[in-house]
Amino acid sequence: MWHAMGTRIFNSLIRYWKRTTNRPDYRQAYVKLPLDTGLPRLAHEFEKICEGQLDRVPQRDSVVVETDFVSDARFDSDAFAELVDEIRDSCPEVYVLYASTKWRRHGGGVAKTHTVVPVKPLFLVAERGAESVSREQVSGRPR
């Protein structure tokens, strides 16, 4: 029993160390490129980043690029960062780029997963700059 608990603690410390030193065992990326933009032309660039270990899935309104879990050594993280910057720069103003990075367990090690999705905000960018309206002004009765 103590041996199993010690192994779990050791594995947790190793995962924590890899995360704090930014040394994942694996990398994986999920990127959604809307068809109503010029972004789908960038889908083929991901093949260079993970040496062809990916799936391109056409959907009704987008192309989804999902890489397999590839070893950190085979994942070109510099090229990936440049490609995300290019997506950000090429993204039309009606979209806001959502990008997140998470750490997960995978294959006895730690995987760093990236998600990049341009989304249309609920409110237009021009509306955000307008003055906000208080509840009192909307309902007409004091609160």
NORZIDA-V468869 format. One record per helix or strand. SS is the DSSP state (H for helix, E for strand). FROM is the first residue (numbers start at 0). TO is the last residue. Records with the same first field share a line. If there is no record, write none. Layout:
SS->FROM-TO ; FROM-TO
This chain:
H->1-19 ; 38-41 ; 44-48 ; 76-89 ; 124-127 ; 134-138
E->25-33 ; 53-57 ; 61-66 ; 69-70 ; 94-105 ; 108-119
